[in-house]
Amino acid sequence: MKDFSDVEVYEQYSRVWFETENYNYRIRIGERGTGTAGDSFYIYYSEDFSTYDHYSNSAQRACITSLVSGFWHHSCNTARERNNLNGIYGRGQGTKGVWWGTFGHLTVQNTSPLKTVQMMIRN
């Protein structure tokens, strides 16, 4: 991922898999991430994927509304271990934008907008 200052970082997870549609594409993350971005994804372990028209509980619905994105939402607080990779693109979007909470291993939550994000899954 890269921010608008062209600072580029990455985070790698060695064991990630997804449940079937019957289980709302629940994400499973086997180990914490390693890399230069800081781990803002492991906390999503075992969360259901939610969208505007499909969510499992009221907490997910609140997250979809406040973060304006479909994702594996459970708690929509902006703790530094969270992210919003499906947020609104561009600068000045705040928590509704695309951000990674620990970008660059910051010790405080970071909602600085990201210019590019890439999620790759290897079979």
N, CA, C and O atoms as CSV, one atom per row, in Angstrom:
chain,resi,resn,atom,element,x,y,z
A,1,MET,N,N,0.842,-1.166,0.000
A,1,MET,CA,C,0.000,0.000,0.000
A,1,MET,C,C,0.889,1.231,0.000
A,1,MET,O,O,2.034,1.189,0.449
A,2,LYS,N,N,0.339,2.337,-0.515
A,2,LYS,CA,C,1.125,3.551,-0.651
A,2,LYS,C,C,0.247,4.747,-0.290
A,2,LYS,O,O,-0.925,4.806,-0.662
A,3,ASP,N,N,0.830,5.694,0.438
A,3,ASP,CA,C,0.075,6.901,0.769
A,3,ASP,C,C,0.323,7.979,-0.290
A,3,ASP,O,O,1.053,7.748,-1.253
A,4,PHE,N,N,-0.280,9.142,-0.111
A,4,PHE,CA,C,-0.169,10.207,-1.100
A,4,PHE,C,C,1.195,10.891,-1.087
A,4,PHE,O,O,1.471,11.723,-1.952
A,5,SER,N,N,2.047,10.558,-0.131
A,5,SER,CA,C,3.436,11.040,-0.126
A,5,SER,C,C,4.362,10.011,-0.768
A,5,SER,O,O,5.584,10.157,-0.735
A,6,ASP,N,N,3.775,8.976,-1.347
A,6,ASP,CA,C,4.491,7.878,-1.995
A,6,ASP,C,C,5.325,7.039,-1.037
A,6,ASP,O,O,6.294,6.405,-1.453
A,7,VAL,N,N,4.957,7.030,0.242
A,7,VAL,CA,C,5.563,6.107,1.197
A,7,VAL,C,C,4.869,4.764,0.984
A,7,VAL,O,O,3.643,4.670,1.048
A,8,GLU,N,N,5.659,3.738,0.731
A,8,GLU,CA,C,5.106,2.425,0.422
A,8,GLU,C,C,5.478,1.424,1.507
A,8,GLU,O,O,6.639,1.336,1.907
A,9,VAL,N,N,4.490,0.669,1.983
A,9,VAL,CA,C,4.691,-0.347,3.007
A,9,VAL,C,C,3.905,-1.597,2.616
A,9,VAL,O,O,3.094,-1.567,1.690
A,10,TYR,N,N,4.153,-2.694,3.328
A,10,TYR,CA,C,3.416,-3.925,3.062
A,10,TYR,C,C,3.215,-4.678,4.373
A,10,TYR,O,O,3.911,-4.445,5.361
A,11,GLU,N,N,2.260,-5.572,4.351
A,11,GLU,CA,C,2.049,-6.488,5.468
A,11,GLU,C,C,1.674,-7.829,4.858
A,11,GLU,O,O,0.850,-7.887,3.946
A,12,GLN,N,N,2.268,-8.899,5.349
A,12,GLN,CA,C,2.042,-10.229,4.794
A,12,GLN,C,C,1.489,-11.155,5.874
A,12,GLN,O,O,1.956,-11.169,7.013
A,13,TYR,N,N,0.481,-11.924,5.475
A,13,TYR,CA,C,-0.138,-12.900,6.373
A,13,TYR,C,C,0.026,-14.270,5.732
A,13,TYR,O,O,-0.369,-14.470,4.584
A,14,SER,N,N,0.605,-15.210,6.465
A,14,SER,CA,C,0.935,-16.502,5.863
A,14,SER,C,C,-0.248,-17.465,5.815
A,14,SER,O,O,-0.251,-18.387,5.000
A,15,ARG,N,N,-1.247,-17.272,6.665
A,15,ARG,CA,C,-2.390,-18.191,6.684
A,15,ARG,C,C,-3.689,-17.405,6.767
A,15,ARG,O,O,-4.099,-16.986,7.849
A,16,VAL,N,N,-4.331,-17.206,5.632
A,16,VAL,CA,C,-5.626,-16.524,5.568
A,16,VAL,C,C,-6.546,-17.380,4.706
A,16,VAL,O,O,-6.141,-17.834,3.636
A,17,TRP,N,N,-7.765,-17.604,5.152
A,17,TRP,CA,C,-8.736,-18.318,4.347
A,17,TRP,C,C,-10.121,-17.786,4.660
A,17,TRP,O,O,-10.314,-17.054,5.631
A,18,PHE,N,N,-11.090,-18.163,3.820
A,18,PHE,CA,C,-12.441,-17.634,3.922
A,18,PHE,C,C,-13.440,-18.774,3.978
A,18,PHE,O,O,-13.283,-19.789,3.299
A,19,GLU,N,N,-14.464,-18.596,4.792
A,19,GLU,CA,C,-15.554,-19.561,4.853
A,19,GLU,C,C,-16.451,-19.364,3.625
A,19,GLU,O,O,-16.266,-18.416,2.862
A,20,THR,N,N,-17.408,-20.253,3.444
A,20,THR,CA,C,-18.315,-20.190,2.300
A,20,THR,C,C,-19.394,-19.126,2.504
A,20,THR,O,O,-19.481,-18.495,3.557
A,21,GLU,N,N,-20.205,-18.949,1.475
A,21,GLU,CA,C,-21.310,-17.992,1.532
A,21,GLU,C,C,-22.240,-18.287,2.708
A,21,GLU,O,O,-22.754,-17.361,3.335
A,22,ASN,N,N,-22.460,-19.576,3.015
A,22,ASN,CA,C,-23.322,-19.951,4.142
A,22,ASN,C,C,-22.842,-19.358,5.461
A,22,ASN,O,O,-23.634,-19.175,6.386
A,23,TYR,N,N,-21.554,-19.059,5.549
A,23,TYR,CA,C,-20.959,-18.467,6.750
A,23,TYR,C,C,-20.541,-17.021,6.508
A,23,TYR,O,O,-19.648,-16.503,7.178
A,24,ASN,N,N,-21.190,-16.380,5.552
A,24,ASN,CA,C,-20.976,-14.947,5.269
A,24,ASN,C,C,-19.534,-14.621,4.904
A,24,ASN,O,O,-19.038,-13.542,5.225
A,25,TYR,N,N,-18.868,-15.543,4.241
A,25,TYR,CA,C,-17.468,-15.346,3.811
A,25,TYR,C,C,-16.575,-14.931,4.972
A,25,TYR,O,O,-15.677,-14.102,4.824
A,26,ARG,N,N,-16.840,-15.522,6.122
A,26,ARG,CA,C,-16.063,-15.230,7.338
A,26,ARG,C,C,-14.575,-15.402,7.063
A,26,ARG,O,O,-14.152,-16.379,6.445
A,27,ILE,N,N,-13.803,-14.455,7.525
A,27,ILE,CA,C,-12.357,-14.499,7.306
A,27,ILE,C,C,-11.683,-15.222,8.470
A,27,ILE,O,O,-12.081,-15.085,9.626
A,28,ARG,N,N,-10.670,-15.980,8.136
A,28,ARG,CA,C,-9.857,-16.668,9.146
A,28,ARG,C,C,-8.408,-16.265,8.921
A,28,ARG,O,O,-7.897,-16.352,7.804
A,29,ILE,N,N,-7.763,-15.832,9.966
A,29,ILE,CA,C,-6.369,-15.417,9.880
A,29,ILE,C,C,-5.600,-16.227,10.907
A,29,ILE,O,O,-5.847,-16.112,12.108
A,30,GLY,N,N,-4.671,-17.045,10.439
A,30,GLY,CA,C,-3.983,-17.985,11.311
A,30,GLY,C,C,-2.848,-17.399,12.122
A,30,GLY,O,O,-2.567,-17.871,13.223
A,31,GLU,N,N,-2.199,-16.389,11.601
A,31,GLU,CA,C,-1.039,-15.819,12.289
A,31,GLU,C,C,-1.014,-14.311,12.091
A,31,GLU,O,O,-1.590,-13.787,11.138
A,32,ARG,N,N,-0.348,-13.631,12.993
A,32,ARG,CA,C,-0.193,-12.182,12.861
A,32,ARG,C,C,0.643,-11.852,11.634
A,32,ARG,O,O,1.440,-12.664,11.165
A,33,GLY,N,N,0.443,-10.653,11.132
A,33,GLY,CA,C,1.167,-10.221,9.951
A,33,GLY,C,C,2.606,-9.839,10.239
A,33,GLY,O,O,2.977,-9.548,11.376
A,34,THR,N,N,3.401,-9.847,9.191
A,34,THR,CA,C,4.778,-9.367,9.256
A,34,THR,C,C,4.973,-8.410,8.091
A,34,THR,O,O,4.388,-8.596,7.024
A,35,GLY,N,N,5.773,-7.411,8.289
A,35,GLY,CA,C,6.041,-6.463,7.220
A,35,GLY,C,C,6.329,-5.087,7.769
A,35,GLY,O,O,6.670,-4.935,8.942
A,36,THR,N,N,6.191,-4.081,6.920
A,36,THR,CA,C,6.539,-2.710,7.292
A,36,THR,C,C,5.332,-1.834,7.578
A,36,THR,O,O,5.492,-0.683,7.984
A,37,ALA,N,N,4.126,-2.353,7.374
A,37,ALA,CA,C,2.920,-1.542,7.558
A,37,ALA,C,C,2.410,-1.540,8.994
A,37,ALA,O,O,1.734,-0.597,9.405
A,38,GLY,N,N,2.720,-2.572,9.756
A,38,GLY,CA,C,2.098,-2.743,11.066
A,38,GLY,C,C,0.837,-3.574,10.898
A,38,GLY,O,O,0.181,-3.493,9.859
A,39,ASP,N,N,0.492,-4.358,11.881
A,39,ASP,CA,C,-0.603,-5.323,11.770
A,39,ASP,C,C,-1.950,-4.690,12.099
A,39,ASP,O,O,-2.325,-4.579,13.266
A,40,SER,N,N,-2.670,-4.280,11.067
A,40,SER,CA,C,-4.021,-3.741,11.239
A,40,SER,C,C,-5.061,-4.657,10.618
A,40,SER,O,O,-6.111,-4.195,10.172
A,41,PHE,N,N,-4.778,-5.954,10.587
A,41,PHE,CA,C,-5.713,-6.884,9.966
A,41,PHE,C,C,-6.026,-8.090,10.835
A,41,PHE,O,O,-7.124,-8.638,10.742
A,42,TYR,N,N,-5.104,-8.517,11.669
A,42,TYR,CA,C,-5.299,-9.729,12.462
A,42,TYR,C,C,-6.547,-9.639,13.339
A,42,TYR,O,O,-7.211,-10.647,13.578
A,43,ILE,N,N,-6.862,-8.457,13.810
A,43,ILE,CA,C,-8.020,-8.267,14.686
A,43,ILE,C,C,-9.333,-8.665,13.997
A,43,ILE,O,O,-10.339,-8.886,14.671
A,44,TYR,N,N,-9.329,-8.758,12.671
A,44,TYR,CA,C,-10.532,-9.132,11.929
A,44,TYR,C,C,-10.776,-10.637,11.912
A,44,TYR,O,O,-11.767,-11.094,11.340
A,45,TYR,N,N,-9.892,-11.411,12.528
A,45,TYR,CA,C,-10.044,-12.858,12.538
A,45,TYR,C,C,-11.469,-13.245,12.934
A,45,TYR,O,O,-11.987,-12.784,13.952
A,46,SER,N,N,-12.077,-14.070,12.145
A,46,SER,CA,C,-13.384,-14.657,12.431
A,46,SER,C,C,-14.552,-13.679,12.289
A,46,SER,O,O,-15.607,-13.900,12.885
A,47,GLU,N,N,-14.391,-12.615,11.521
A,47,GLU,CA,C,-15.499,-11.687,11.297
A,47,GLU,C,C,-16.169,-11.990,9.966
A,47,GLU,O,O,-15.513,-12.394,9.006
A,48,ASP,N,N,-17.479,-11.793,9.916
A,48,ASP,CA,C,-18.246,-11.998,8.691
A,48,ASP,C,C,-18.086,-10.797,7.770
A,48,ASP,O,O,-17.944,-9.663,8.229
A,49,PHE,N,N,-18.110,-11.056,6.462
A,49,PHE,CA,C,-18.090,-9.954,5.508
A,49,PHE,C,C,-19.476,-9.325,5.504
A,49,PHE,O,O,-20.482,-10.034,5.472
A,50,SER,N,N,-19.531,-8.010,5.536
A,50,SER,CA,C,-20.815,-7.320,5.573
A,50,SER,C,C,-20.851,-6.221,4.518
A,50,SER,O,O,-19.830,-5.615,4.193
A,51,THR,N,N,-22.048,-5.978,3.990
A,51,THR,CA,C,-22.273,-4.930,2.995
A,51,THR,C,C,-23.538,-4.167,3.373
A,51,THR,O,O,-24.211,-4.508,4.345
A,52,TYR,N,N,-23.854,-3.132,2.594
A,52,TYR,CA,C,-25.048,-2.331,2.873
A,52,TYR,C,C,-26.313,-3.178,2.924
A,52,TYR,O,O,-27.208,-2.912,3.726
A,53,ASP,N,N,-26.390,-4.185,2.081
A,53,ASP,CA,C,-27.608,-4.986,2.017
A,53,ASP,C,C,-27.488,-6.355,2.695
A,53,ASP,O,O,-28.414,-7.164,2.637
A,54,HIS,N,N,-26.352,-6.609,3.334
A,54,HIS,CA,C,-26.183,-7.899,4.011
A,54,HIS,C,C,-25.226,-7.746,5.193
A,54,HIS,O,O,-24.031,-7.509,5.015
A,55,TYR,N,N,-25.763,-7.883,6.381
A,55,TYR,CA,C,-24.941,-7.794,7.587
A,55,TYR,C,C,-25.521,-8.735,8.627
A,55,TYR,O,O,-26.714,-9.037,8.608
A,56,SER,N,N,-24.672,-9.194,9.531
A,56,SER,CA,C,-25.076,-10.206,10.505
A,56,SER,C,C,-25.628,-9.631,11.796
A,56,SER,O,O,-26.394,-10.295,12.494
A,57,ASN,N,N,-25.246,-8.400,12.122
A,57,ASN,CA,C,-25.699,-7.827,13.390
A,57,ASN,C,C,-25.719,-6.304,13.316
A,57,ASN,O,O,-25.241,-5.717,12.345
A,58,SER,N,N,-26.268,-5.675,14.335
A,58,SER,CA,C,-26.413,-4.217,14.330
A,58,SER,C,C,-25.073,-3.497,14.393
A,58,SER,O,O,-24.952,-2.379,13.891
A,59,ALA,N,N,-24.062,-4.119,15.002
A,59,ALA,CA,C,-22.734,-3.497,15.049
A,59,ALA,C,C,-22.158,-3.394,13.643
A,59,ALA,O,O,-21.562,-2.377,13.287
A,60,GLN,N,N,-22.333,-4.440,12.847
A,60,GLN,CA,C,-21.852,-4.388,11.465
A,60,GLN,C,C,-22.591,-3.314,10.678
A,60,GLN,O,O,-21.981,-2.590,9.891
A,61,ARG,N,N,-23.892,-3.208,10.884
A,61,ARG,CA,C,-24.671,-2.188,10.168
A,61,ARG,C,C,-24.168,-0.794,10.517
A,61,ARG,O,O,-24.048,0.060,9.638
A,62,ALA,N,N,-23.876,-0.559,11.775
A,62,ALA,CA,C,-23.356,0.743,12.201
A,62,ALA,C,C,-22.010,1.028,11.542
A,62,ALA,O,O,-21.746,2.161,11.138
A,63,CYS,N,N,-21.167,0.020,11.431
A,63,CYS,CA,C,-19.853,0.194,10.795
A,63,CYS,C,C,-19.995,0.522,9.317
A,63,CYS,O,O,-19.311,1.409,8.807
A,64,ILE,N,N,-20.865,-0.176,8.641
A,64,ILE,CA,C,-21.070,0.068,7.216
A,64,ILE,C,C,-21.499,1.512,6.998
A,64,ILE,O,O,-21.061,2.155,6.044
A,65,THR,N,N,-22.345,2.015,7.869
A,65,THR,CA,C,-22.823,3.389,7.759
A,65,THR,C,C,-21.731,4.393,8.086
A,65,THR,O,O,-21.544,5.358,7.344
A,66,SER,N,N,-21.011,4.192,9.172
A,66,SER,CA,C,-20.016,5.186,9.590
A,66,SER,C,C,-18.734,5.133,8.765
A,66,SER,O,O,-18.109,6.170,8.540
A,67,LEU,N,N,-18.332,3.955,8.312
A,67,LEU,CA,C,-17.103,3.830,7.524
A,67,LEU,C,C,-17.373,3.811,6.019
A,67,LEU,O,O,-16.444,3.873,5.215
A,68,VAL,N,N,-18.637,3.727,5.652
A,68,VAL,CA,C,-19.079,3.782,4.254
A,68,VAL,C,C,-18.378,2.727,3.396
A,68,VAL,O,O,-17.863,3.032,2.320
A,69,SER,N,N,-18.364,1.493,3.881
A,69,SER,CA,C,-17.717,0.442,3.091
A,69,SER,C,C,-18.188,-0.939,3.518
A,69,SER,O,O,-18.591,-1.149,4.662
A,70,GLY,N,N,-18.130,-1.866,2.589
A,70,GLY,CA,C,-18.320,-3.266,2.911
A,70,GLY,C,C,-16.979,-3.852,3.320
A,70,GLY,O,O,-15.959,-3.559,2.696
A,71,PHE,N,N,-16.968,-4.672,4.354
A,71,PHE,CA,C,-15.709,-5.251,4.824
A,71,PHE,C,C,-16.041,-6.290,5.884
A,71,PHE,O,O,-17.212,-6.619,6.077
A,72,TRP,N,N,-15.047,-6.803,6.564
A,72,TRP,CA,C,-15.243,-7.745,7.662
A,72,TRP,C,C,-15.427,-6.944,8.943
A,72,TRP,O,O,-14.685,-7.131,9.908
A,73,HIS,N,N,-16.403,-6.061,8.956
A,73,HIS,CA,C,-16.623,-5.183,10.104
A,73,HIS,C,C,-17.182,-5.957,11.292
A,73,HIS,O,O,-17.992,-6.871,11.136
A,74,HIS,N,N,-16.742,-5.581,12.448
A,74,HIS,CA,C,-17.330,-6.072,13.696
A,74,HIS,C,C,-17.485,-4.897,14.640
A,74,HIS,O,O,-18.569,-4.642,15.166
A,75,SER,N,N,-16.420,-4.206,14.842
A,75,SER,CA,C,-16.429,-2.992,15.649
A,75,SER,C,C,-15.918,-1.882,14.753
A,75,SER,O,O,-14.886,-2.034,14.100
A,76,CYS,N,N,-16.623,-0.779,14.716
A,76,CYS,CA,C,-16.209,0.270,13.786
A,76,CYS,C,C,-15.415,1.370,14.470
A,76,CYS,O,O,-15.281,2.467,13.926
A,77,ASN,N,N,-14.892,1.093,15.649
A,77,ASN,CA,C,-14.026,2.105,16.247
A,77,ASN,C,C,-12.791,2.253,15.369
A,77,ASN,O,O,-12.492,1.383,14.552
A,78,THR,N,N,-12.097,3.327,15.537
A,78,THR,CA,C,-10.915,3.555,14.706
A,78,THR,C,C,-9.648,3.276,15.498
A,78,THR,O,O,-8.678,4.031,15.430
A,79,ALA,N,N,-9.671,2.194,16.240
A,79,ALA,CA,C,-8.463,1.768,16.949
A,79,ALA,C,C,-7.359,1.533,15.932
A,79,ALA,O,O,-7.634,1.224,14.773
A,80,ARG,N,N,-6.146,1.675,16.352
A,80,ARG,CA,C,-5.048,1.576,15.389
A,80,ARG,C,C,-4.910,0.195,14.775
A,80,ARG,O,O,-4.236,0.046,13.756
A,81,GLU,N,N,-5.528,-0.818,15.365
A,81,GLU,CA,C,-5.470,-2.161,14.795
A,81,GLU,C,C,-6.490,-2.353,13.677
A,81,GLU,O,O,-6.569,-3.442,13.108
A,82,ARG,N,N,-7.252,-1.354,13.356
A,82,ARG,CA,C,-8.305,-1.458,12.340
A,82,ARG,C,C,-7.852,-0.836,11.025
A,82,ARG,O,O,-6.785,-0.228,10.947
A,83,ASN,N,N,-8.670,-0.997,10.001
A,83,ASN,CA,C,-8.415,-0.362,8.714
A,83,ASN,C,C,-9.733,-0.170,7.987
A,83,ASN,O,O,-10.775,-0.647,8.437
A,84,ASN,N,N,-9.687,0.522,6.874
A,84,ASN,CA,C,-10.867,0.716,6.035
A,84,ASN,C,C,-10.417,0.672,4.576
A,84,ASN,O,O,-10.429,1.689,3.882
A,85,LEU,N,N,-10.026,-0.496,4.127
A,85,LEU,CA,C,-9.448,-0.632,2.793
A,85,LEU,C,C,-10.464,-0.484,1.674
A,85,LEU,O,O,-10.074,-0.286,0.523
A,86,ASN,N,N,-11.746,-0.574,1.972
A,86,ASN,CA,C,-12.784,-0.380,0.962
A,86,ASN,C,C,-13.480,0.964,1.122
A,86,ASN,O,O,-14.604,1.142,0.651
A,87,GLY,N,N,-12.828,1.903,1.776
A,87,GLY,CA,C,-13.422,3.219,1.994
A,87,GLY,C,C,-13.446,4.071,0.735
A,87,GLY,O,O,-13.115,3.604,-0.355
A,88,ILE,N,N,-13.841,5.324,0.901
A,88,ILE,CA,C,-13.928,6.273,-0.207
A,88,ILE,C,C,-12.522,6.738,-0.578
A,88,ILE,O,O,-11.739,7.132,0.286
A,89,TYR,N,N,-12.214,6.689,-1.858
A,89,TYR,CA,C,-10.882,7.072,-2.321
A,89,TYR,C,C,-10.721,8.591,-2.313
A,89,TYR,O,O,-11.652,9.331,-2.629
A,90,GLY,N,N,-9.533,9.032,-1.949
A,90,GLY,CA,C,-9.187,10.447,-2.055
A,90,GLY,C,C,-8.785,11.040,-0.725
A,90,GLY,O,O,-8.936,10.428,0.332
A,91,ARG,N,N,-8.272,12.243,-0.812
A,91,ARG,CA,C,-7.850,12.962,0.393
A,91,ARG,C,C,-9.053,13.593,1.082
A,91,ARG,O,O,-10.085,13.839,0.458
A,92,GLY,N,N,-8.906,13.847,2.362
A,92,GLY,CA,C,-9.939,14.572,3.099
A,92,GLY,C,C,-11.174,13.771,3.446
A,92,GLY,O,O,-12.207,14.360,3.765
A,93,GLN,N,N,-11.109,12.458,3.398
A,93,GLN,CA,C,-12.276,11.626,3.703
A,93,GLN,C,C,-12.338,11.209,5.171
A,93,GLN,O,O,-13.358,10.683,5.617
A,94,GLY,N,N,-11.272,11.434,5.922
A,94,GLY,CA,C,-11.245,11.038,7.335
A,94,GLY,C,C,-11.426,9.542,7.485
A,94,GLY,O,O,-10.861,8.766,6.714
A,95,THR,N,N,-12.212,9.127,8.475
A,95,THR,CA,C,-12.399,7.693,8.724
A,95,THR,C,C,-13.195,7.006,7.614
A,95,THR,O,O,-13.184,5.778,7.531
A,96,LYS,N,N,-13.886,7.765,6.761
A,96,LYS,CA,C,-14.623,7.172,5.639
A,96,LYS,C,C,-13.707,6.857,4.462
A,96,LYS,O,O,-14.118,6.188,3.514
A,97,GLY,N,N,-12.481,7.333,4.520
A,97,GLY,CA,C,-11.529,7.123,3.437
A,97,GLY,C,C,-10.845,5.770,3.519
A,97,GLY,O,O,-11.180,4.937,4.360
A,98,VAL,N,N,-9.887,5.567,2.636
A,98,VAL,CA,C,-9.081,4.346,2.608
A,98,VAL,C,C,-7.883,4.563,3.525
A,98,VAL,O,O,-7.067,5.450,3.273
A,99,TRP,N,N,-7.767,3.764,4.586
A,99,TRP,CA,C,-6.671,3.929,5.543
A,99,TRP,C,C,-6.315,2.598,6.195
A,99,TRP,O,O,-7.101,1.651,6.186
A,100,TRP,N,N,-5.125,2.551,6.754
A,100,TRP,CA,C,-4.587,1.387,7.471
A,100,TRP,C,C,-4.100,1.907,8.809
A,100,TRP,O,O,-3.159,2.700,8.851
A,101,GLY,N,N,-4.709,1.487,9.892
A,101,GLY,CA,C,-4.491,2.071,11.211
A,101,GLY,C,C,-3.068,2.121,11.714
A,101,GLY,O,O,-2.708,3.049,12.439
A,102,THR,N,N,-2.248,1.154,11.355
A,102,THR,CA,C,-0.866,1.130,11.843
A,102,THR,C,C,0.124,1.462,10.736
A,102,THR,O,O,1.285,1.057,10.807
A,103,PHE,N,N,-0.309,2.182,9.726
A,103,PHE,CA,C,0.548,2.487,8.575
A,103,PHE,C,C,1.910,2.983,9.042
A,103,PHE,O,O,2.007,3.983,9.753
A,104,GLY,N,N,2.956,2.278,8.637
A,104,GLY,CA,C,4.307,2.648,9.030
A,104,GLY,C,C,4.623,2.382,10.489
A,104,GLY,O,O,5.530,2.998,11.048
A,105,HIS,N,N,3.882,1.467,11.120
A,105,HIS,CA,C,4.090,1.099,12.529
A,105,HIS,C,C,3.897,2.283,13.482
A,105,HIS,O,O,4.586,2.382,14.497
A,106,LEU,N,N,2.971,3.167,13.157
A,106,LEU,CA,C,2.695,4.275,14.069
A,106,LEU,C,C,2.132,3.740,15.373
A,106,LEU,O,O,1.473,2.701,15.391
A,107,THR,N,N,2.388,4.441,16.453
A,107,THR,CA,C,1.879,4.001,17.755
A,107,THR,C,C,0.529,4.625,18.065
A,107,THR,O,O,-0.091,4.283,19.071
A,108,VAL,N,N,0.068,5.526,17.224
A,108,VAL,CA,C,-1.274,6.088,17.356
A,108,VAL,C,C,-2.049,5.720,16.100
A,108,VAL,O,O,-1.456,5.439,15.059
A,109,GLN,N,N,-3.361,5.723,16.198
A,109,GLN,CA,C,-4.195,5.353,15.056
A,109,GLN,C,C,-3.991,6.344,13.915
A,109,GLN,O,O,-3.913,7.552,14.135
A,110,ASN,N,N,-3.907,5.825,12.707
A,110,ASN,CA,C,-3.617,6.626,11.531
A,110,ASN,C,C,-4.747,6.491,10.520
A,110,ASN,O,O,-4.992,5.394,10.017
A,111,THR,N,N,-5.440,7.582,10.213
A,111,THR,CA,C,-6.455,7.546,9.164
A,111,THR,C,C,-6.019,8.378,7.965
A,111,THR,O,O,-6.857,8.853,7.197
A,112,SER,N,N,-4.710,8.555,7.804
A,112,SER,CA,C,-4.212,9.257,6.622
A,112,SER,C,C,-4.621,8.477,5.381
A,112,SER,O,O,-4.541,7.249,5.371
A,113,PRO,N,N,-5.057,9.170,4.337
A,113,PRO,CA,C,-5.559,8.467,3.155
A,113,PRO,C,C,-4.464,7.720,2.405
A,113,PRO,O,O,-3.317,8.161,2.333
A,114,LEU,N,N,-4.848,6.589,1.856
A,114,LEU,CA,C,-3.930,5.793,1.048
A,114,LEU,C,C,-4.243,5.989,-0.429
A,114,LEU,O,O,-5.404,6.065,-0.832
A,115,LYS,N,N,-3.188,6.070,-1.220
A,115,LYS,CA,C,-3.338,6.247,-2.663
A,115,LYS,C,C,-3.582,4.910,-3.352
A,115,LYS,O,O,-4.412,4.815,-4.256
A,116,THR,N,N,-2.863,3.885,-2.928
A,116,THR,CA,C,-3.049,2.560,-3.524
A,116,THR,C,C,-3.031,1.482,-2.447
A,116,THR,O,O,-2.296,1.571,-1.463
A,117,VAL,N,N,-3.847,0.476,-2.655
A,117,VAL,CA,C,-3.900,-0.694,-1.774
A,117,VAL,C,C,-4.066,-1.913,-2.669
A,117,VAL,O,O,-4.821,-1.880,-3.640
A,118,GLN,N,N,-3.368,-2.968,-2.345
A,118,GLN,CA,C,-3.469,-4.201,-3.107
A,118,GLN,C,C,-3.570,-5.365,-2.132
A,118,GLN,O,O,-2.708,-5.539,-1.272
A,119,MET,N,N,-4.625,-6.161,-2.268
A,119,MET,CA,C,-4.749,-7.388,-1.483
A,119,MET,C,C,-4.570,-8.551,-2.452
A,119,MET,O,O,-5.289,-8.661,-3.445
A,120,MET,N,N,-3.619,-9.404,-2.159
A,120,MET,CA,C,-3.361,-10.546,-3.033
A,120,MET,C,C,-3.502,-11.827,-2.225
A,120,MET,O,O,-3.030,-11.918,-1.091
A,121,ILE,N,N,-4.154,-12.807,-2.821
A,121,ILE,CA,C,-4.361,-14.087,-2.160
A,121,ILE,C,C,-3.741,-15.172,-3.027
A,121,ILE,O,O,-4.024,-15.275,-4.221
A,122,ARG,N,N,-2.904,-15.965,-2.414
A,122,ARG,CA,C,-2.227,-17.047,-3.121
A,122,ARG,C,C,-2.873,-18.361,-2.722
A,122,ARG,O,O,-3.127,-18.602,-1.541
A,123,ASN,N,N,-3.132,-19.190,-3.680
A,123,ASN,CA,C,-3.756,-20.482,-3.430
A,123,ASN,C,C,-2.713,-21.519,-3.092
A,123,ASN,O,O,-3.051,-22.678,-2.848
